[in-house]
Each structure stands twice: as C-alpha cells, then as structure tokens.
Amino acid sequence: MANNLMDVVQFDQPGIPADVLSCVSQPIPHPGHGEVRVRMLAAPINPSDLMFIRGRYTLQAVCPAIPGFEGVGIVEQSGGDLRGRLFQGRRVVVLSRTGGTWAEHTVVPSSQVIPVSRHLSDEQAATFFVNPATAWVMTQEVLQVPEGQWLVQTAAGSALGRMIVRLGQRVGFRTLCVVRREESAEQLKALGADCVVVFNETTDDPEKLTQTLLQIVGESGVGYAVDAVGGSTGSAVIRSLGRGARMLAFGTLSGKPLQFSPRTLMTVGSTVEGFWLGNFLAGKGLLFRLGLVRRLTSLIQSGVLNSEIAGMWQPHQAATAVRAAEDSSVNGKCLLRFKEQ
Ligand SMILES: NC(=O)c1ccc[n+]([C@@H]2O[C@H](COP(=O)([O-])OP(=O)(O)OC[C@H]3O[C@@H](n4cnc5c(N)ncnc54)[C@H](OP(=O)(O)O)[C@@H]3O)[C@@H](O)[C@H]2O)c1
C-alpha cells in the first residue's frame, strides 16, 4: 500500500453491522490547528458503535462513515497547538465524539486525547475510558451508593456490569444483578455479585421480576439502580424503587421504551434520570478529569475496572469482529487491532 494511504472500516449506509461494514483505502488525513493525528493501535467494539452503524444512535452518521468513539494510539502529528505538541509521540487514549477510531489514522481535537500509563497494555488502554469512567461516575459520583446498600443493575453481564460488580466488592456496596441468560448468572456469581436474577424479556413476567427484587432488598424497596436495557426489564426495576430512590437510565439495549405509571414515582418520590458520560464530564473541570484518569488507571491496574478481552481482529476482518461482538456466547470485549508500522 502507498505511504499516504490507510485502511479504514466504514459503512455507506446504516444497517446490520456485519453486512454494511467494509475495509477500504483512504488518504491519511492531516490535522488542522488544535487537532492531532493519531496512529491507532486498537479500538473496541462497543454497543454505541453498533447502534451508530444501525442508525439507532443519538448521533446520526453522515455516510460514508467510520465508526469508533474510543481507542488507543500514538500521536504522530500535531496541528500546532501547545497541547498537541506536548503529546507528540505519546501513546494516548482517543475519545472521539463523532466516530472515526476504526481507522489506521484518525484526526481529533487535541482536547480529546489523554496520555495513558505505560503500565497498561494496548487492550486495556483501548478500553480505558468509556466503561470504567461510567462505572465509577454513576456509582460513586452521581448515586454515591452508600456502603452496605443494594445497587440493582440490568445487563449486568456486560463489560460495564462486571466492572460494577468488582467495584461494589472494592468499595462496599452490594450488587443485585439482572441478566437475561443463566450462563451470565453463573459467571457473575463467580465474579462476586451479591445476588443475580435471570429475567428474559421475551418469556418472563415483568411483575415477577419486580416482586423478586423486592423480596431480596426488602419491602422498603430498591434505593439505587442503573438500567442499560429499558423496555420491560428497566420498567420492572422502576416499579421496585422505594422512597426517595434514584435510577439512572444509561442505555437502550432492548430498543424499547420504559413504561410505567407516573404514580409509581409520585407515591414514593423516586426519580429516574438519564445519564450520559459526555454530558456529565462537560460540567467538570480539568482537576476533576485528571483525578478521574489517575483513579481509573489505578483501578484498571488492580483488576477492578479492567475489561476482559475476547479477541482482536484486523480491519479487513471487521464483519467477523462485529458478529463476535454481538454474539452472546463470546465473552469479553472484541477489539479491532491496527498494524504496527
Ligand atoms: N450512557 C453512557 O454514558 C454509557 C457509557 C458506557 C456504556 N453505556 C451503555 O452501557 C451498556 C453496556 O455497555 P458494554 O460496553 O459493557 O456492553 P457489552 O460488554 O458489549 O455487553 C452488552 C450486554 O448487553 C446485554 N444485552 C444486549 N441486549 C439485551 C437485552 N435486550 N436485554 C438484556 N441484556 C441485553 C448482553 O447480554 P448477553 O450477554 O446475554 O448477550 C451483554 O451482556 C450499553 O448499553 C452501553 O451503551 C452507556
């Protein structure tokens, strides 16, 4: 391949990821002022990427579009600002609000890269921020789940759900995990979840899920919950909330809306709030962010907020990689790996 060309994974129209993704050659982009060009090493396949490709994400793709909202790489060229020049040659975590990390090179504002500790592998650096930061911020900064209290979480078998289970063990809150498959229940128990309930939205009675949650936490109800599923699963959790309880809605994995009577919230004064990491961080200053990065680095190194990695695929294997990412029998994060140069 000529020196000024790179491999990118892109789609020409929204659709089923394995059908619409292809690997094509494109000219290597140049950074403008305030931007950096990063030579990517690895990037994860997250649910937000898959929704973006399907046209079901908040951000609509302008096609042809390159997916990928995070990853790790080396800053190769700076467009000229101080931050970019400082990071030249450094290995950084890339956070892109518009996608583009599923490429051998990507250009992002220099404010969207974070230098990453050399003690973290490329795999852990590629998954360094979005899930670990969400696990920490939701439970410790927003909900501030007190020691000994129950936190209900749905889609608990996800990479993020497993981080929350380990974080609960580390800081002392109890995890009540809702999963849709028995296999995930066994895995979460082995990981140290305090209690696991299996609920399959296509076959099980949501009212029974509410009752089961209440039996476990007691009649005063659930105090803290985080829901990534929505639909009948998230709605059943809402009906289990007790007086003054808080639930964060942070994902739409079922693709279905939450449905509940306003009375469910009115009578006990519970609240359901949307959570989006980007919005939360937009209100935080540099000191908070630096502290968060230090904390995440240490918690990933100590095995609390690390991601299990299922495997790595090259850009031309993107269709196989997204199939694996959507396959329930594949455990762990699937990553795209870009060639060393
Ligand atoms: N709001 C934010 O700022 C923010 C930040 C980070 C992540 N998130 C969200 O957090 C969630 C987890 O992300 P992740 O990267 O940890 O995911 P992941 O590791 O790719 O795992 C996805 C999980 O979702 C489960 N799932 C899929 N569809 C489901 C359904 N209809 N009902 C119940 N479970 C379902 C899967 O269960 P099986 O194992 O049974 O297939 C799997 O455990 C996603 O919704 C993501 O968008 C939100």
PDBQT file of the ligand as one rigid body, heavy atoms in Angstrom, charges set to zero:
ROOT
HETATM    1  N1  LIG A 401     -24.682   6.433  28.973  1.00  0.00    +0.000 N 
HETATM    2  C1  LIG A 401     -23.347   6.304  28.934  1.00  0.00    +0.000 C 
HETATM    3  O1  LIG A 401     -22.605   7.287  29.111  1.00  0.00    +0.000 OA
HETATM    4  C2  LIG A 401     -22.767   4.958  28.684  1.00  0.00    +0.000 A 
HETATM    5  C3  LIG A 401     -21.369   4.769  28.755  1.00  0.00    +0.000 A 
HETATM    6  C4  LIG A 401     -20.863   3.476  28.571  1.00  0.00    +0.000 A 
HETATM    7  C5  LIG A 401     -21.713   2.415  28.275  1.00  0.00    +0.000 A 
HETATM    8  N2  LIG A 401     -23.050   2.676  28.173  1.00  0.00    +0.000 N 
HETATM    9  C6  LIG A 401     -24.004   1.577  27.908  1.00  0.00    +0.000 C 
HETATM   10  O2  LIG A 401     -23.734   0.512  28.807  1.00  0.00    +0.000 OA
HETATM   11  C7  LIG A 401     -24.230  -0.698  28.248  1.00  0.00    +0.000 C 
HETATM   12  C8  LIG A 401     -23.179  -1.813  28.398  1.00  0.00    +0.000 C 
HETATM   13  O3  LIG A 401     -22.053  -1.496  27.579  1.00  0.00    +0.000 OA
HETATM   14  P1  LIG A 401     -20.853  -2.570  27.454  1.00  0.00    +0.000 P 
HETATM   15  O4  LIG A 401     -19.807  -1.989  26.575  1.00  0.00    +0.000 OA
HETATM   16  O5  LIG A 401     -20.467  -3.013  28.803  1.00  0.00    +0.000 OA
HETATM   17  O6  LIG A 401     -21.619  -3.766  26.692  1.00  0.00    +0.000 OA
HETATM   18  P2  LIG A 401     -21.081  -5.199  26.220  1.00  0.00    +0.000 P 
HETATM   19  O7  LIG A 401     -19.928  -5.637  27.037  1.00  0.00    +0.000 OA
HETATM   20  O8  LIG A 401     -20.932  -5.172  24.739  1.00  0.00    +0.000 OA
HETATM   21  O9  LIG A 401     -22.289  -6.153  26.587  1.00  0.00    +0.000 OA
HETATM   22  C9  LIG A 401     -23.574  -5.972  26.092  1.00  0.00    +0.000 C 
HETATM   23  C10 LIG A 401     -24.501  -6.660  27.075  1.00  0.00    +0.000 C 
HETATM   24  O10 LIG A 401     -25.823  -6.290  26.814  1.00  0.00    +0.000 OA
HETATM   25  C11 LIG A 401     -26.648  -7.399  27.021  1.00  0.00    +0.000 C 
HETATM   26  N3  LIG A 401     -27.869  -7.202  26.247  1.00  0.00    +0.000 N 
HETATM   27  C12 LIG A 401     -27.999  -6.904  24.943  1.00  0.00    +0.000 A 
HETATM   28  N4  LIG A 401     -29.302  -6.774  24.606  1.00  0.00    +0.000 NA
HETATM   29  C13 LIG A 401     -30.005  -7.004  25.742  1.00  0.00    +0.000 A 
HETATM   30  C14 LIG A 401     -31.387  -7.041  26.049  1.00  0.00    +0.000 A 
HETATM   31  N5  LIG A 401     -32.312  -6.808  25.113  1.00  0.00    +0.000 N 
HETATM   32  N6  LIG A 401     -31.753  -7.347  27.310  1.00  0.00    +0.000 NA
HETATM   33  C15 LIG A 401     -30.828  -7.577  28.266  1.00  0.00    +0.000 A 
HETATM   34  N7  LIG A 401     -29.497  -7.561  28.040  1.00  0.00    +0.000 NA
HETATM   35  C16 LIG A 401     -29.100  -7.280  26.791  1.00  0.00    +0.000 A 
HETATM   36  C17 LIG A 401     -25.822  -8.576  26.540  1.00  0.00    +0.000 C 
HETATM   37  O11 LIG A 401     -26.311  -9.735  27.150  1.00  0.00    +0.000 OA
HETATM   38  P3  LIG A 401     -25.917 -11.210  26.634  1.00  0.00    +0.000 P 
HETATM   39  O12 LIG A 401     -24.567 -11.481  27.226  1.00  0.00    +0.000 OA
HETATM   40  O13 LIG A 401     -26.995 -12.051  27.212  1.00  0.00    +0.000 OA
HETATM   41  O14 LIG A 401     -25.911 -11.153  25.137  1.00  0.00    +0.000 OA
HETATM   42  C18 LIG A 401     -24.426  -8.192  27.028  1.00  0.00    +0.000 C 
HETATM   43  O15 LIG A 401     -24.211  -8.648  28.342  1.00  0.00    +0.000 OA
HETATM   44  C19 LIG A 401     -24.592  -0.361  26.790  1.00  0.00    +0.000 C 
HETATM   45  O16 LIG A 401     -25.981  -0.133  26.701  1.00  0.00    +0.000 OA
HETATM   46  C20 LIG A 401     -23.844   0.930  26.539  1.00  0.00    +0.000 C 
HETATM   47  O17 LIG A 401     -24.427   1.708  25.520  1.00  0.00    +0.000 OA
HETATM   48  C21 LIG A 401     -23.589   3.898  28.374  1.00  0.00    +0.000 A 
ENDROOT
TORSDOF 0
